[in-house]
């Protein structure tokens, strides 16, 4: 059983962050739903391409089980892992009484503790990489490669740095409201398992590509979402802002708080 504790109890800091940076009320959720639809399309394309009828899913860091419910209909078997004990207990509660609970296996473990012998067609890794200590990142990605079938599909969402280099940020509540502050990599690594402060590793376009390539996987595409500045003349609620921000490589690198990465597991040579 994992000793990890997610530092943002009940996602209170995330909610305060959204309230602070969301350019229009309702945009954050709508942008998130658009990414979920893109994930669904990628899953269906993958299944059709390889003529897979019985697909095996891993939700690597399932939180309270939200994405399991979104995608369960496409999979005959699902393993959902969550290292935080409290969030894991909430996942068990949320899934145990559903119509699909019999095909879901829940485990309170870290990604690194998964068995290499168990292989998956599709892996979801939603808002996980940004909270992993930097020295563990390569190990996590190597584990994901090891358990993903050849040509398997890895779907990642994580924080995006609009600068040329990665950023490390901590979010915390003060008497004057929610604050975000740039920190060093060393401070980020110390704060990863500390309650009350939300540390995040924001990856640049180039660094996330290199990390995944170095792990032996191929980045199929990267799209940015949760655009919080730079396109104020557009109304984000009509989602044109999403298309504009992903129109060119330069726009992708300079816009968006989050990124959606579609990865294919290349066959070993």
N, C-alpha and C positions, 0 to 999 in steps of 0.2 A: 504494500500500500504506500502511496506517495505521501511525502511530508510537505509538499509544495502548497503554498497558500496564495491565491490570487489577491493582489494588494488592494483591489477596488471592490469592497464589499457592496453587493447588490448593484454594481455598476453606477454608483452614485457620482463618482468623479467623471465618468464618461458622459452621463446625462448633463452634468454642469458644463462640460466642455462643449457639447452640442449646443446648449442654450447660448453659450458665449460666441461661438464662431459660425453658427448656421445663418446664412445670408437671408433666407426666407423661411418662415415657419412651415414645416412639413417637407422641406427639401431633403434633409438628411435621410429620412426614412424612405422617401421616394427613390433617392439615389441608391440606397441599399437594396431596395426591391428590384431595381433594374439589374444590379449585379447578380442577384439570385436568379433572375430570369436568364441571364447570360450563362450562368453555371448550368442551369437546366438544359439550355441549348447545347452546350459543350458535351454534357453527359449523353444526350440523345444522339448527337452526331457520332460520338465515340462508339456507342452501342451499335449504331447502324453500319458504321464503317467496318467493324470487325464481326458483324453479325452475332452479337452476344445477346442471348436471351436471359441468362442467369448471371447477373452482375453482382460483384462483391464489393462493398463500400467500407472504407475506414473514415470515420470522422475523428481526426487527430487533434483533440482539444475541443470537445463538443460543448463546453459551457453548461448551459441548462437544457441542451437538447433541441434547440430551435431548428437547426438545419436538418437534423434527422427527420423531423416531421415534414419539412419542405420536400425532401427527396426520397423518402422511404418507398414510394410506390414503384421506383425504377430498379429496386434491388431485392434479391432473394435473401440476402444475408447482410447484416450490418454489424460492425464492431464500432462502438463509440467510446472513446477514452477521455477522461477528465482527471487531471492530477489533484485539483483542489477538492478537499473532502466535502466542504459545504456545498459547493456547486455540483459535485457528483451526487450528493444526496438529493438535491433538487432535480437533477436529471432523472434519477431513479423514480422519483415521485411523478414527474411529468410524463414519463414514458410507460410506466407500469400498467396503467389502465387504458392504454390506447389499443386500437384494433390491430396495430402492427407490432406490439410489444414482443410477440413470440419470435420474431426474426431479428431482434436487436439484442446484442450482447454488450453489457456495460462493464467497463473496467476502470478502476481508480488507480491509474498508472501514468507514468511519463512516456512520451514518445520513445525515448531511448530504451525503455524496458520491453518494447514489443518484440515478439519472437520473429526472427528472420525467416523461419520456415513457413510462416503464414503469409500468403500473397494476396494482394488486392488489385481489382481492376481499376478502381477510382479511389483517390484519397482527397478528402477535403481538409484544408489547413487554414482555418478562418481566424484571422487576427491572433495568431499564435507566435509567429516568428519574431514579432516586434517586442515580445516579452521574455525572450530567451537570452541568457547570458552569452556574450559574444564568443567565449571560448567553447561553448556547447553547440553553436550554430552548425558548424561543419558536421559534427557528429549526428545532429538531428537530420540534416539533409541526406547524409549517407544512409541513415536508417530508413528514411522514406524511400530512397532509391532501392534499397535492398528488399523492401517488402512490396514494392510496386511491380506488377507484372511488366515484362517487356512490352513497350508501346502503351503502357498504362497511362492513365490521366491523373495528373496532380493539379488541383485547383487551389490557388493561394490568394488570400487577401491579407494585406499588411500595410503598415504606415509608409508613406512616401515622403522623401526629402526633395524639396524643389530646388535645393542647392546642388552643386556638383559633387558634394561629399555627403556621407551619412551624417545624420544628426541624432543626438541623444537628448531627450527631453523628459522633464518630470512635470506632472500635473498635480496640483494640490489645492486644498481649500484654505483660505485665510479669512480673517474677519471682514476683509474688503471684497471677498468673492473668490472665484476660481482663478488660479494663476497657472501659467505655463512658463517654464524656465529651461534654457539650454544648460546641459550639464556635460561633464566629461564622460568618456567611455567607462573609465574606472568607477565613477560614481553611479552610473547606470547599472553596472554589474553588481554593485553593493546593494542597490535599492530593489533589485528584481523580486526579492521575496520579503519585502517590507510592507506591512499594512499601512494604509492611509495616504500613501504617495503612489501615483501611477507613473512608472518609468516606461518610456517608449523608445524603441530604436527605429528611426525613420530611414529607410533605404533609398539611395538614389537609384535611378533607372539602370545605370551601368553596374552598380555594385550588386543589385539583386540578380541581374543577368549573369554576372561573373560567378557569384556564389552557386547558382544552380548549374551553370556550365561546368564548373570545377567539380561538382558532385556527380557529373556524368549524365545530366539531363538536358533536354533541349527546351528553350523558351519559345513557345509558339506565338504568343502575343502578350502584350501588357497594355491594359487600359487604366486610365486614372479616373477616379470618381471622388465624391465629396469635395467639389470645387468651392472653396470658401472665399477666394479673392482673385482679382485679376480680370474677371469678366462681369463686373457689376452692372454693365449696360444691358445684360441679358437677364431674363427672368428664369432662374433655375427650375421653377416648377414645370416649365414646358419641356425641360430636359434637352433643349438645344445646346445648353451649356456643356452637356456631356459630350455631344458630338464635336463641338468646336474645340474643346480641350484635348481631344484625341485625334485631331485632324492631321497633325504632323509630329515627327519625333521631337522637335524642339518644344512644341506645345506640351507634349506629354511630360517632358523632363521638367517643365517649369510651372506646372499647375497640378492641383489635386492633393488633398491630405492623405488619401489612400490609393492603393493600386490593386488591381485584379490581374493575377498572373496565371496564364494557362501553360502548363508544362507537360511535355511528353517524356516518358522514360525511355531513353535510347537503349537499344540492345547492346550488351557488352561485346566488344570486338574480340 
